[in-house]
Amino acid sequence: MSTEPAFDPITGVFPCQVHWGDCDPAGIIFYPTYFRWMDSATWAFFESVGYTAKRFRAEHLAMPLVSADCQFKFAAEQADRCEVRSTIMRFGGKSFVVNHDIVRADGVQLASGSETRVWGRFASGPGTPIKGETIPDTIKALFRRQA
């Protein structure tokens, strides 16, 4: 039996809005928009705990995407205001899973998805090979709800 406490994640909130360019000719959100929002929400979530894109570059860090999925629940339309609610649901040795719920301002869930990413480092800066690294406990603690 494990004595390690359950991981109680914090939630990041990324506000977004459906713009004309996010829609198909019928005025309904075009599905890649959800994937773009999930990616942006993950980066904003890391930025909220001090890991900005600038810091990633300076420290040669990377978190490449290795898997993504999305379930579409309700069609969004132009001008809808939404938010992506993100939580890191699992940390592995070198990878982690971010779950995303995309909710319209009136509370209607539009989509839910997840991303699996690897914690890694560029050999000598962006554009060079990336090698996965063990996720430090200090990183995991940033996404854990404090008692």
MOPE-V182597 format. One record per residue. N is the residue number from 1. RES is the residue in three letters. SS is DSSP state (alpha for helix, beta for strand, coil for the rest). OMEGA is omega in degrees with one decimal (NA if undefined). Layout:
((N RES SS OMEGA) (N RES SS OMEGA))
//
This chain:
((1 MET coil -177.9) (2 SER coil 176.3) (3 THR coil 179.2) (4 GLU coil -179.3) (5 PRO coil 177.6) (6 ALA coil 179.1) (7 PHE coil 179.9) (8 ASP coil -171.7) (9 PRO beta 169.1) (10 ILE coil 178.9) (11 THR coil 173.0) (12 GLY beta 179.7) (13 VAL beta -179.7) (14 PHE beta 179.0) (15 PRO beta 178.6) (16 CYS beta 179.0) (17 GLN beta 177.6) (18 VAL coil 178.6) (19 HIS coil -179.4) (20 TRP alpha -178.0) (21 GLY alpha 178.5) (22 ASP alpha -171.0) (23 CYS beta 172.0) (24 ASP coil -177.6) (25 PRO coil 179.1) (26 ALA coil -179.6) (27 GLY coil 179.1) (28 ILE beta -177.2) (29 ILE beta 177.3) (30 PHE coil -167.9) (31 TYR coil 179.7) (32 PRO alpha 178.7) (33 THR alpha 178.9) (34 TYR alpha 178.9) (35 PHE alpha 176.8) (36 ARG alpha 179.2) (37 TRP alpha 179.7) (38 MET alpha 177.9) (39 ASP alpha 179.8) (40 SER alpha 179.2) (41 ALA alpha 178.2) (42 THR alpha 179.5) (43 TRP alpha 178.1) (44 ALA alpha 178.8) (45 PHE alpha 178.0) (46 PHE alpha 178.2) (47 GLU alpha -178.3) (48 SER alpha 178.0) (49 VAL coil 173.9) (50 GLY coil 179.9) (51 TYR coil 180.0) (52 THR coil 175.3) (53 ALA alpha 178.5) (54 LYS alpha 177.8) (55 ARG alpha 177.6) (56 PHE alpha -179.6) (57 ARG alpha -177.4) (58 ALA alpha -178.1) (59 GLU coil 179.7) (60 HIS coil 180.0) (61 LEU beta 177.9) (62 ALA beta 171.7) (63 MET coil -177.9) (64 PRO coil 177.9) (65 LEU beta 177.9) (66 VAL beta 178.0) (67 SER beta 176.0) (68 ALA beta 174.9) (69 ASP beta -179.9) (70 CYS beta 174.4) (71 GLN beta -176.8) (72 PHE beta -173.2) (73 LYS coil -174.4) (74 PHE coil -176.3) (75 ALA coil 173.8) (76 ALA coil -179.2) (77 GLU beta 179.6) (78 GLN coil 178.0) (79 ALA coil 176.5) (80 ASP coil 173.7) (81 ARG beta -172.9) (82 CYS beta 168.2) (83 GLU beta 174.6) (84 VAL beta 178.9) (85 ARG beta -172.0) (86 SER beta 174.2) (87 THR beta 172.9) (88 ILE beta -173.8) (89 MET beta -178.7) (90 ARG beta 169.2) (91 PHE beta 171.3) (92 GLY coil 178.0) (93 GLY coil -178.4) (94 LYS coil -178.5) (95 SER beta 177.7) (96 PHE beta -178.6) (97 VAL beta 176.9) (98 VAL beta 174.8) (99 ASN beta -178.9) (100 HIS beta 169.9) (101 ASP beta 179.8) (102 ILE beta -171.3) (103 VAL beta 175.7) (104 ARG beta -175.6) (105 ALA coil 179.7) (106 ASP coil 176.5) (107 GLY coil 179.9) (108 VAL coil 177.2) (109 GLN beta -178.8) (110 LEU beta -176.8) (111 ALA beta 171.1) (112 SER beta -178.2) (113 GLY beta 177.6) (114 SER beta 174.9) (115 GLU beta 169.2) (116 THR beta -178.2) (117 ARG beta 177.3) (118 VAL beta 173.4) (119 TRP coil -175.6) (120 GLY beta -179.3) (121 ARG beta 174.5) (122 PHE beta -179.5) (123 ALA coil 179.2) (124 SER coil 176.9) (125 GLY coil -178.8) (126 PRO coil -179.7) (127 GLY coil 177.1) (128 THR coil -178.2) (129 PRO coil 178.4) (130 ILE beta 175.4) (131 LYS beta 177.4) (132 GLY beta 178.0) (133 GLU coil 174.8) (134 THR coil -179.8) (135 ILE coil -179.2) (136 PRO coil 177.0) (137 ASP alpha 179.2) (138 THR alpha 176.8) (139 ILE alpha -179.6) (140 LYS alpha -178.1) (141 ALA alpha -180.0) (142 LEU alpha -176.6) (143 PHE coil 179.8) (144 ARG beta 177.1) (145 ARG coil 179.1) (146 GLN coil -178.8) (147 ALA coil NA))
//
